[in-house]
Amino acid sequence: MHLTRLATDIFGGVTIALVLLIAIVGLLCIYRSVYFQLHIRRQGSPHLSYFNGPWIIRITLILVSIWWGFGEIARLTFLNNGRSNFIHPRWQMDVCKFYILSNLGFAEPTVFLMLAFLLHAALLSREAGTLSQRWNRKTFGYTFLCCLPIFVLQLCVILIGHKINFEKFFTRTSSSIRGNRVCTYPLLSTISLFAFDSLLISYVSYIGIRLLSLVINKGLRRRVYSLIFSVIFLLPLRILLLGFSVLPNPGDLLYEAVVFMAFLMLVLSSMVGIFMLVYFPVADSLALGDLGRIELEEVPYDDYYSDEVSLIASRSHQGETGNTSEASTKRSSLSFRILVKDDHRAFDGITSP
């Protein structure tokens, strides 16, 4: 019993630390996105707004991720492990039900849908309106519509699941352990999440394959590979662990270990997505802002690819002083190529004044 309580405390402490890390990284990304957007407006540089078009979706993605993290803290068993007798068990049951509805029914699907839509934006042309507020509003609408079925299913599990003649582990959202409640994962909720994630994984895989067929820059290919791997490997592993969580007794050491590993899979996957589709694009955009005014009318792809241009530009600018080739004898202009293929087209010769 002492070993189980010690392990539970360790898992809980690490969970809180990881959630705080997500919050810190997320707030940093929000700060950089808002700073860049204000910089664009103050400097009167509409050409740079091309690189920060989906900034509202990025901020919303971060906020929902933080919301999901604090939901995980509310679920923690060690907070109810004999130390919270002042909390009525009925309230603890309601917290567990709210956790299922909030995290499994809303936050988790929303985070990965927004990541998928941000990734899909890379395939859209400028004329498709990815830079506009209309694109952000449409993305909000699509996210809501796609999340609505899984939200309703989780709500049904909470409200009427216990009335159906199933085994307890199919619909149980909490279990009584030594007078306190331990949050559990109903198998029906896990099955619903599995169906949703299967569709999401297929969608991300399709987009990823299309992106990899277009990208010839190694750095960007690594980003796409990392993002695809985090979705098609870590998400199924999380679902598998949540399914196995119904086998051990809630509150046992094995149960706590399985639930913590499932939490860790989602943390890793979401953090990879945030870094690849929020942090790095904004950082590259800020680097591009330091290069001066450039012409972008011919850039064929939106946001994610275009952000890579700034990274290429920055590196080219750093290495230009040591270049002894024939090109270095020409006028002091910055020239580089966007490394994206589209029907054998390439964008060449972007110059700064």
C-alpha positions, 0 to 999 in steps of 0.5 A: 500500500505504501509503495502504491501511494508513493508511486501515485504521488510520483506519477502525480508530481510528474503529471503536474510538472509536464502540464506546467511545462505545456502551459509555459511553452504555450504561453511563450508561443502565444506571446510570440504570435501576438508580438509578431502580429502587433509588429506587422501592424505597427510596422505597416508590413502587410506582406509579412501577414502572409506568414502569420495568417492562422495566428488565431487558430494557433492561439486557440490550439494552445489555450485548449491544450492548456485546458486539457492539461489542467483537466488531467490535474483535476483527474489525478488520483493522488489528489484524492488519495486519503488527503481530500476527505473534506471533498464530498465523494459526490463532488469527486464523481462529478469531477470525473464525469466532467473530466471525461466530457471535457478532455475526451469529448472536447479538448483532445479531439479539438487539439488534434483537429486544429493541428490537422487543419493547420497542416492542411493549410500548407496545401492551400494556395494563397488564393484559397484565403488561408490568410484571412479571418474568414479561414479562421472562422471556417476552421472554428466551424469545421472543428466544432462540427467534427468534434460534436459527434464525439462530444455527444457520444461521451455525453451519452456515456455519462448520462445514460451509460449506467442505465444500460445493462453493460459490465461496469467497466464499459460505463464507469467514470469513477471507482470508490477506493478507501472512501475516495473516488478514483477517475477511470476511463469507460471502455465505451468512451475509449471505443468512441475516441478510437473511432474518432482517432482512426479517422483523424489518423487517416486524414493526417496520413493522407495530408502528410503523404501529399506534403512529403511528395512536394517537399524537397528540403530536408529540414522541412521533411524532418518536421513533416515526418515528426508530426506524422509519426507523433499522430499515427504512432503515439495516438493509437498507443494512447488508445491501446493503453486506455483500453488496457486501463480497465483490466487492473483495479483502479488505484493499483500501481499497475493502473496508475502506471498505465494511465500515466503512460497514456497521458505521456503519449498524448503530451508527446504527440501534442507537444510535437504538433505545437512545436512543428506547427506553432513555435517553429513557423512563428520563429521562422516568421520573426526571422524573416521579418529581420530580413527586410521587405520582400515580395511574396506574390508568387509564393505558391503555398501557405503558412507552413511552407512559407515559414520554411522560406524564412529559415532558408533565407536566414541561413542564406543570409548568414552564409552570404558573407563567406560566399566566394562564388560568382553569385557573390560578385553581383549586387548585394541582394538576397536570393534563394529558392523555395524548396517546394515542388508543384508541377515542376514549378519553383519560386526563384529569385526573391530579393531584398532591397 
